[in-house]
Amino acid sequence: MWTLASLALCAVLIAENFSPVFVDDYPLIEMIGAIIFVLWAIAYFCLVVIAIPFLTSQNFWPNPIRLAQDTLVSAALTILTFAVCYRLLGIIGPEPDVSPWSHVYFSTVTFSTLGYGDFRPDTGARGFAALQAIIGNLHLGMVVGVAFFAVSPEPTKRRRIKRPLQPQLRRRRKEPRT
């Protein structure tokens, strides 16, 4: 349910980035909406990317493909959410007019902590940029962790491999040597 709601929110954020509904008519509503989007993105990140791997035990083993999908949805949600924040709070670029693609571009570059230097956050957006860079670093670590998690065997499979070998070794020891 969280993933479907987050995908729907991604569609809303794409529409809001490229065809804003509340263009300077209702700045308070836009800001409240952006804060709600940021809180949702952080909650989804905490639920899927941080909590699920720590719940892994012998009784619960998450599906690595589902974990990878959720991580990618969380990354897209974070990038699009912060692009809306940068549209509202402002970024400074080489040209006076900043296009909607520039907000998504700056959000992606900030998320990846790459930082080309062609755009920079305005004074009010600096805290959001720092928060997004931290979340982006954690996502990168999660993507690497999911890759290793996908190739590691489940705990039950490890037990199945060890148990059949032990009785065979015992039988060999009990047989008399000739």
N, C-alpha and C positions, 0 to 999 in steps of 0.2 A: 504494500500500500504506500509506504514512504517513497519507494522508487517511482511508482506511477505518478504520485502527486508531484514529485520533484521534476519528472519529465514534463508534466503539464506546466509547471512553473517555468521551466526552461523555454517552452514555447511562448509563454506570456512575456518572458524577459526578452526574447528575440524580437517579438513584436514591439515591445516598449523601447528597445534600443533603436530600432530603425523607423518606427512610426509612433512617436510619443503621444500619449493620450492627453496628459496634463501639461502642455507646454506653457510654462510660466503663468498659467491661469490660477493654479492652486498649488503653490510651492510647499505649503505645509502638508497637504495630502501626499504629494510626491515624496517628501522626506519621510513621512511615516511609512509609506509603502516600501521605500528603500530600506528602512530599518527593519521592517518585518521580513523582507527578502533576505537581508543579511543574517538575521537571527535564524531563519529557516535553513539557510545554507550551512551555518555553523552547527545547528542541531543535527542536520542530516550528516554532516561530516563526522561529528562526534559519535552518532549512532552507528554508522556504517563503517567508517574508516578506522575509528579508534576502538570502539567497544567490541565489535564482532571478533577480531583476532584475539582479544584477551579472554573471550568466552570459550575459546577452543580448549577442549579437554578430551578425555577418552569417551565421554558420552555425547559430545557435540563436536562435529567436524564440519565447518562450513564448506559449501561448494565453491571451489576456487574460481570457476567461471562466473558465478553469480557475484562473488566478491570483487572480481575485476570489473564487471559491468557496473556495480554500485560505485566503485571508486571512480570510474570514468564519468558517470552521471554526476557524482559529487564535484568533480573537477569542472565539468561544463556549467553546472549550477553556480559554482563559486565565480568562475570567470564572467558569466553573464550578469550575475548579481552585482559584482563590483563594477562592471561596465556601466550599469545604470547609475551607481553611486558617483562614478567619475563624470558622467554626463551632467549630474545635478551639481556636484561640487566643483567641477572644472579641472581640466588638465591644460598645461601650457605646451604648445607645440611650435614647430618652425613657422607655421602659417597662422594668421589670426583666426580664421574659421576652421574649426575642428569638426570633421565629419563623424557620423555615427560609427563608421568602421574604425576610426582612430581610437574611440573609447574601448571598443572590443580588443583592438590591437594592443593598446596600453595595458589593459587588464590581463591579457594573455602574457605579455612580456613581464609584467609584474608578478603574475602567478608563477611563472617559471624562474623568477629571480634572475632573468637574463640582463635586462636593463641596457638597452642600446644608447639611451641618452637623447634621443630625438624628441621625446615627450617627457614631461615631468608633472607630478601632481601639483595642483594649486595648494595654497596654504591649508585650506579646510579639508583637503583630501589626503594629506600626508599620513595621518593616523590609519586611514583605511588602506592605503598602499602598504604600510608596514604590516598590518594585520593580514592582508592578502598574501604578502611574501612569506610570512610564517606558515600560513595554511598551505601555500603552494609547496614549501619545503616538506611539510609533513605528508602531503599527497605524493610527492616524488618518492619518499621513503616507503610509503604504502604500496606504490606500484612495484617497486623492487621486492618488497616483502611478499606481495601477492604472487609474483613470478616464482620466487623460491618456494612459497607455500604450495603452488600448483604442482611442482615437481617432487615434493616430498611425499612419502607414502603415509597413508592414514595409520593411526596407532593400531587398529585392528588388523590391518594387513601385515604390520611388522610382527605381531604376535603369531599370526598364522605361519609365517616363514620360519620362526624359531622353534615352534613346538614340534613339527614333524621331524626335525633333525635330531632332537634330543633322544627319542626312543631308539632310533637307529644306532646312535652312538653307544647307548647302553647295551644293546644286543651284541654289538661287536666286542665289547669288553668282556661279556660273560662267556663268549665262545672260547673253548680251550685252544691254545696255540699248538700247532703241530710242527 
